[in-house]
Amino acid sequence: MHSQNQVLSTFPNNGYAYMQGTSMATPHVSGIAALILSKHGGPGFTNKMLLNHLLTGVRDVYQFNPDMAGLLGVGITDAALAVATDNKFAPLKINDLTLTGISQDFATIQWSARRAAKSVEPKPHKRKPAGSSPSPT
């Protein structure tokens, strides 16, 4: 396995080495759990709620590893997703979705959604390549 797919960690005799596995993942997940607790923890915040944030704060791992389907857990941990909150609002139903532009490295889509009696104006959105975050236009 290539070192860029592993975690640089301390090693005996004052050394460093690239390694992988649960021993390398545990500190990352523990840190994310601490972030979740710092934002959402307190009276009434349960272990089950923490677990839910950890298990839903992930990104798809199988798109990068199709031959490993079902073997890599629920996804790649994402601290920003794990600490996010949905405020208990269901997403709006999208009434129309239109691809309005496409290029080699992005696509522009437009949609509208209705909430009760008021309409939300269409909002064009560019999707940047993997690894980038989308930005409204």
C-alpha positions as CSV (number, residue, x, y, z in Angstrom):
1,M,0.0,0.0,0.0
2,H,1.2,3.5,-0.8
3,S,2.2,5.7,2.1
4,Q,-0.2,8.4,1.0
5,N,-3.0,6.0,1.9
6,Q,-1.7,5.5,5.4
7,V,-1.2,7.6,8.5
8,L,2.2,8.9,9.6
9,S,2.6,7.8,13.3
10,T,5.2,7.5,15.9
11,F,7.4,4.4,15.9
12,P,9.8,2.8,18.4
13,N,13.3,4.2,18.9
14,N,12.2,7.8,18.2
15,G,11.0,7.1,14.7
16,Y,8.1,7.7,12.5
17,A,6.4,5.2,10.1
18,Y,3.3,5.1,7.8
19,M,0.8,2.6,9.2
20,Q,-2.9,1.7,8.7
21,G,-5.7,-0.1,10.6
22,T,-7.9,0.5,13.6
23,S,-4.9,1.7,15.7
24,M,-4.5,4.6,13.3
25,A,-8.3,5.3,12.9
26,T,-9.1,5.3,16.6
27,P,-7.4,8.6,17.4
28,H,-9.2,10.3,14.5
29,V,-12.6,9.0,15.5
30,S,-11.9,9.8,19.1
31,G,-11.1,13.4,18.2
32,I,-14.3,13.7,16.1
33,A,-16.3,12.3,19.1
34,A,-14.7,15.0,21.2
35,L,-15.7,17.7,18.7
36,I,-19.3,16.4,18.7
37,L,-19.4,16.4,22.5
38,S,-18.0,19.9,22.6
39,K,-20.8,21.2,20.3
40,H,-23.8,19.0,21.3
41,G,-22.9,17.4,24.6
42,G,-24.5,18.2,27.9
43,P,-27.6,17.2,29.9
44,G,-29.7,14.9,27.7
45,F,-27.1,14.1,25.1
46,T,-26.8,10.3,25.1
47,N,-24.3,7.8,23.9
48,K,-26.8,6.8,21.2
49,M,-26.9,10.4,20.0
50,L,-23.1,10.5,19.8
51,L,-23.1,7.2,17.9
52,N,-25.7,8.6,15.5
53,H,-23.5,11.6,14.8
54,L,-20.4,9.4,14.2
55,L,-22.2,7.0,11.9
56,T,-24.0,9.7,9.8
57,G,-21.0,12.1,9.7
58,V,-19.4,10.1,6.8
59,R,-18.8,10.3,3.1
60,D,-19.1,7.4,0.6
61,V,-15.9,5.3,0.6
62,Y,-17.1,2.7,-1.9
63,Q,-17.1,5.1,-4.9
64,F,-13.3,5.0,-4.5
65,N,-13.1,1.3,-3.6
66,P,-15.8,-0.6,-5.6
67,D,-14.1,-3.9,-5.2
68,M,-14.3,-3.6,-1.4
69,A,-18.1,-3.2,-1.3
70,G,-19.5,-4.0,2.2
71,L,-16.0,-4.4,3.7
72,L,-15.0,-0.9,4.7
73,G,-17.7,0.2,7.2
74,V,-20.1,3.0,6.7
75,G,-17.8,5.6,5.1
76,I,-14.9,8.0,5.5
77,T,-15.2,10.1,8.7
78,D,-15.9,13.8,8.1
79,A,-15.7,16.0,11.2
80,A,-17.7,18.8,9.7
81,L,-20.6,16.5,8.9
82,A,-20.4,14.8,12.2
83,V,-20.8,18.0,14.2
84,A,-23.4,19.4,11.9
85,T,-27.1,19.5,12.9
86,D,-30.2,19.2,10.7
87,N,-32.3,21.2,13.2
88,K,-34.9,18.5,12.8
89,F,-36.1,19.9,9.5
90,A,-36.9,17.6,6.6
91,P,-35.3,18.6,3.4
92,L,-37.5,20.5,0.9
93,K,-38.9,18.5,-2.0
94,I,-37.2,19.5,-5.2
95,N,-39.9,20.2,-7.9
96,D,-37.6,20.4,-10.9
97,L,-33.9,19.7,-11.4
98,T,-32.2,20.9,-14.5
99,L,-28.7,20.6,-15.7
100,T,-28.0,24.1,-17.1
101,G,-24.4,23.8,-18.0
102,I,-21.6,21.3,-18.0
103,S,-17.8,21.5,-18.5
104,Q,-14.9,19.3,-18.1
105,D,-14.6,19.8,-14.4
106,F,-18.0,21.1,-13.2
107,A,-21.7,21.1,-13.8
108,T,-24.3,23.7,-13.1
109,I,-27.7,22.7,-11.9
110,Q,-30.8,24.6,-11.1
111,W,-33.8,23.6,-9.0
112,S,-36.8,25.0,-7.1
113,A,-38.6,23.8,-4.1
114,R,-41.8,24.8,-2.3
115,R,-42.3,25.2,1.4
116,A,-46.0,25.5,2.3
117,A,-47.5,28.4,0.3
118,K,-44.3,30.2,-0.5
119,S,-41.9,29.3,-3.3
120,V,-38.1,29.3,-3.1
121,E,-36.5,30.8,-6.1
122,P,-34.3,28.6,-8.3
123,K,-30.6,28.7,-7.2
124,P,-27.9,27.8,-9.7
125,H,-25.2,25.7,-8.1
126,K,-21.8,24.7,-9.5
127,R,-20.3,21.4,-8.4
128,K,-16.5,21.4,-8.4
129,P,-14.4,18.3,-8.8
130,A,-14.1,15.8,-6.0
131,G,-12.2,17.2,-3.1
132,S,-13.6,20.7,-3.6
133,S,-16.7,22.1,-2.0
134,P,-19.6,23.3,-4.1
135,S,-20.1,27.1,-4.4
136,P,-23.2,29.0,-5.3
137,T,-23.0,31.2,-8.4
